[in-house]
Amino acid sequence: MNRLLHFTLLFLGLASLPALAQAAQDIDLNCHPPSAAPDASAGQEAFDRYSWQMFVALNWPAQTGQRGQPDCSAALGSRGQTVWQTYKGVHEIFLPEGRSPGPWNSPLLAKKLSLINIAGRKNMATANSDNQAVGGWLIDQNGKPTYYEIAANELSYNYIVANQFYNADVVAKAGNITFPNATSEIKSSWRVLTQQDDSSRYLQMPAKITTYNDKGVANGTEQATLGLVGLHIVNKAEGYPQWIWSTFEQVDNVPPKVQSGNQWVNQPVPGVKYSYFNVSAPANTLNQSPCDWTLQNGQMTCVPKAGMSFTTPNPLDRFTPLTKATTKLNSQFQSAPQVQASVFKYYQLITTQWSSPPNPGSPSGQLTPELSANVTMESYIQPSSSCTNCHSMATPINNPHKSDFSYLFKFAKSPSSLSIQNKE
């Protein structure tokens, strides 16, 4: 009987090899991003595959001394900065007094991250790279704040520099802002890694971070090791004037959901410590902003809710479950040998959003899917979050014209009056 069972299992195993081999062939890993986006009629799986291929390419190790260029001779997950980490951050693009930021391939700077103050304004005129989509702040279950960074690729950077859109006075007069195809913007979210965390499950980054007291007042800086918890990849592909929006998360942010009857319920994995989820937190406390937004001196200002401080954890839950098809594709990419040998096996695609059919005359077109939310970036607006809809309203400061789905120009600085006089 044992011998019969052995041969039966062997036969079943051999029978499954063609399917496994085919699945492996379908996983296309490359140090360069896809040359073209899927056709709008291709369906969600094709766009999710495109997102994963983009994620792998942008997380390839970068060439030393060459911003934005992959070192294709290195293995995925090798030491060093990833391609997207060498993109230009907003603080490198938009300099004080609207100065020119210079050539693209300047030396890399040490990372410095801060975040919105407890009194930060909602929808304030001047953007802050560490803002969430709707103000407030996000504290993980260790009582540490979440930090944010925004960066642009070389095409985006060159377009901004060529048009002097780093100068707030220039961009305020711009009547037509249209980025070229293959422009990319990246928004990332990071948490402080402590001895309580398994740091081997995170893409890590050393950075100088702003520290805060329990009232949210900055009280200094310190060096920290940060772990990537969220990544928005925004790409303007040919045929998609509304851009393509891909969002990824670290798998330990919140637990996965499973369907039980007509409901989706959390199914925590035994032994996993979730960064933003507390199983004992009452349902009415999940995904709740720590702010009461109050009109003060003509501005909407964050007033902390009772009992909230800058060290009070904000428990999160995923509002929209991952689809079965996306979950399956995640498993396929995570199991690919090169991904499996890297830290990126601990990251998952949440969704890809695009407009179908693409329609240059429509602000957003027909969105697929309608909702898109990263729990670390749209934490408190998940039920209504849509990357495309939100960015379709983007304009520069003091300019009513749309800025091609990009909020980057909120960071532009104006020259001093002395600089203006010198130019005249």
N, C-alpha and C positions, 0 to 999 in steps of 0.2 A: 504493500500500500504506500509506504514512504517513497519507494522508487517511482511508483505511478504518479504520486503527487509531484515528485521532483521533475519528471519529464513533462507533466502538465504545465507546471509553472515556467519551465524552460521554454516550452512551445509558446505560451502566452507572452513571455518576455520577448522572444524573437519576433512574434507577430506584431508587437508594438514598436519595434525598432524603426520601421519606415516612417511611422507617424512622428516619432521623436526626432528623427533625422530631418523630416520636412519642417517641423517646428523650429529646429535649430537654423535651418536655411532661411527661414522667414525673418529671423532676427538679424537685421543689417546694422552692424556697429562700425562706425567710421569716425576718423578724427576730423572730418569735414562735415558741416551741416548739409542737409538735403539740398539738392540743386533747385528743386521746385516743390511747391506745395501740392497736395492732392487736388484733383478736380472737385468742385463744390458738390457734385453728386455722389462722391465716393463713399460718404457715410462716416460715422463717428470713429470706427475702428481705424480707418485710414488716417484720419487726423490725429488720433491718439498715437499711432505708430510714428507719424511725423514728429509729434512732440517728444517722444522718447529718443528718436534719432537726433533731434536738436539738443536734447538734454545731454546725451552722451558726448556729442561733438563739443559742446560748450564746456563740459567738465573734463575734457581732455587736458593733460598738462600743457602749459604754454611754453613756447620757445623762450629761452633766456634772452632778455633784451629786446624782444619783439612783442609788443602789446597785441593781443587779439589773435596771435598766430599759434596754431597747435604744433607741438613737437610730436609728429607722427611716429617717430622712432621710439617714443616712450610708451609704456603700457598705461592704459586707463587706471587712474588711482595712484599713479606714481607721485613721489614727493614733489612739492612745488605748487605754485599757483595754477589754478585752472584758467582756461582761456577767458572765461567771462570775468574772472577776478582781476584780469589785467585791463579790462575796459576802463574808460575814464569815469570816475565818480563825479557826482554833481558839484562837489567842492573843488574839483580840478577843472571843470568846464566854466563855471560861473564864479569868477574871481571878484574880489572887492573892487569897487569903482568901475566895474564893467571892463576890466582889462582883458586884452587878448590872452587866451590860455596857451598860445604857442603851438608847436608841432604835436602831432599825435603821439609819436613814439618817444615821449619823455620818460625819464627814469620813474620807476614805481615808488610811491610814497608809502610810508608806514600808515596803517589804517587807524583812523580815529572815528569813533562812533559815539553819538549822543542820542538823546531822544526828547520827545515833547515834554515840556514842563507841565506840572499838574495844573497850572493856570493857563495853559496854552489855549488859544482860541480855536473854535470850530470854524471851518471854512475861512481861515484867515487869508488875507490878501497875499502874504508872502509865504510860500510853501516851506515845509521843513522835511528833509528827506527821511526823517525818522517818524513822520506821522503815519498813522494808519489811515484807511480810507475815510473814516469818520472819527477823528480825534481820539482823545482818551489815551490810555496806555494799556499794556498787557503785561501782567506779572505771572511768571510760571509758578509751578507748585513748590519750588525751592524758595520762593519769595524774591526772585531776581527779575528785573525788567527785561523785556524783549527789545532788541535793537534792530534798526532798519538801515538799508543802504540802497541807493539807486545809481545805475551806471548805464552808459551808452556805448555802442560799438563804433568802429572807425567811420563807417558811412554816416552815421548820425552825427558824430563829432565834426567831421569835415563839412557837412551841410551847415551846421550851426556856425562854425568858424568862418566859412566862406561868405555867409550872409551877415556876419557880425551879430548874430542873434544871442550871443553871450552878453551883449549890451542891452540893458532893459529899455533904454531910450530908443534904440533901433527897433527892437522887437515890438515895442508898443505901437509903432507906426506900420508894422507889416500888414499888408492886405491879403497876402496869400502865403501860407506856410504849408509846403507839401514835401514830405521826406521822400527820398528815393527808395525804390524797392531794395530789399535786403537790409534795410535799417532794423536794428534791434535795440530794445531797451530791456534792462534786467532790474528787477526789484527783489532784494533778498531780505530775509528776516533771520535773526540770530539770537540765541540764548547763551547765558553764561554757563559754562561747564564747571561743575564742582566735583568734589570727591564722591558725592552721592551718585554721580552719573557714570554711565558706561561710555566714555568718550570715544571708544573704538567704533561706535555706531554713527558717528557724525563726521561730515566734512568740517575740519577745524580751521580756525583763523585766529592768529594772535592780533590783538587790537588794544589801543588805549581807549577806554570807555569813560564817559562821564558818570560819576556816581551821584546819588541823590539821597536826601534824608527821607523820613517817612512822610513828609509833607510834599515831596516832589520837588524840593528846592535843590539845585545843583550844589554840591559841596566839595567837588574835587574831581580828580581823575585817578584811574588805576589801570595797570596792565592786566588783561584777562585773556583767557582762551575761550573763544566763542565757538558754538556749534551751529551749523546751518539747520534751520527748522522749516524754512519756506522759500520757494523760488518761483517768481513770475518770469516767464520768458515771453516777450512781446515782439513779434516779428512781422514786418510789413512785406509780405510776399507778393510776387506778381499776380495780378488778378484778384487781390484782396485788399482793396483800399481801406477797409475797416480793420485791417491787421488780423493776425491770428494770435490767440491768447492761450498760452499753456501754463498750467500751474502745478507745481510739485510740492510735496511735503516730506519731512522725515517721518518714518512710520510710527514713531513713538509719541507723536503729538497728542493724539486721542485714539481710543480703541476703534477697531473696525466694527461695522454694523452687520447684523444678519437679519433676515426677514423671518418673523414669527407670526404666522397668520397674515393679518393685514397691517402689521406694525413692523417697524425696524427697531431693533434693540441693540444696545452695545454688547459686544462680546470681548471683554478684555482678555488678552493672552496671558496665561499664568506666568508669573515671574517678570513681566514687563512693567517698568515704572514709567507711567505716562507723564509727559512734561506739562500738559495743560488740562488734565482730566482728573477729577476727584470723584471716585465712585460713591462716596457718602454725601456729596453735595446735593441739596434739594434741587429738584428739576427747575424750580422758578429762579434759581440763582445762576443757571448755566447761560453762557453767552450774553451776560448782562454788562453793559458799559459801567465802569465805576464812576461815571460823571453824571451829574444833573446839569444840563446845559441851561445857563441863565443869562439873560440880557443884562450886561453891565457896561455902562459908558458907551452904549451903542454897539457893543460887540457881544457875540455869543461866547460865554466863558464857561469853562469846566469847573463846576463846584463839586467836590467829592461827595459821594453819597455817604450817609451815616454809617460809621464803622469801617469805611474804606480808608486805607493808607497806601503809600507807595510800596509797601511790602506785603500787602494783602493779596494772596493768590486769586486770580480771576479764572474760575473753572470753565472750561469750554467743552462743547459737544459738537459733532458734525451734524449740520442740519440736513444736507442733501447727501444721501449715501452714494458711494461709488457704484457705478453700474457693474453688473456681472461681467460684461465684455471688457471694461476697463480693468477690473480686478484680474481677469484672466491674462490680459496683455501685460499687466504689471508683473505677474508671476513669470511670464515668458522672458521678459527682459531681465528681471532680477536673477533668473536662473542661467542666463547666458554666461559662459565661462569668464569672459573679461569683466563683466559686471559683478559676478559672484566673487571674483578675486579682489574686488575693490569695496570701498565704503559705500558705493552707490547702490549696493543691494539693499540698503536700508532706506531708500527713497522710493516714493511712489507718485505716479501721475494721478492727480485728482480729476481733472477734465481738460479738454481742449474746446475753446469757444471760437467760432468763426461765423461769417455771414454768408447765407446761402438763400437766393443767388446773390453774388456780389453786386452791389448797386451804388455807383459813385454818387448818385443823386440823393441817396438816403443816408441819414446820419449813422444808422446801424445796420440796415438791411434786415433780412430775416435771420434772427440769431439761432444758432444751434450749438449747444443747448441754450435755453433762456437764462439759466442761472449759472454762475461760476464764482466759487468762493474758496479762498484759502483760509483755514481757521486761524492762522497767525497774522493775517493781513486784513481780512474782512470779518474779524471775530464776532462783531456785534451787529452786523448787517447781513448775515448769511441768507436769511429768507428772501431778500430782495437784491442780492448782490449780482451785478452783471458788469464785467470788466469793460465790455464794449460800450454799453449804455453810459457808464460813468465817464469814460474817457471821451465819448462823443461830445461832451460839454466842455472839454478843456479849452481854455483860452489863455493867452499871456496876460500879465498884469496890465491894466489900463488899456486893454485892447478887446473890442467886442468880437473880433474875428476868431473863428475856430483855429486851433493849432494842430490839426491833423492827429487827433487822438493822443496828443502828448502833453503831459503836465510839466515837462522839463522846464519850460520857460518861466514858470513861477519862481524859479531860483535865480533868474537874471538880476544883475545888480546895475544900478545907474552910476555913470561917471560922476566924480565930484564937480562942483561948479568951476574949480580951477582947471580941471581937465577939459571941460567944455570950452572955457575961454581960450585955452591954448590951441584947441582945434580951430576955433574961429579966427 
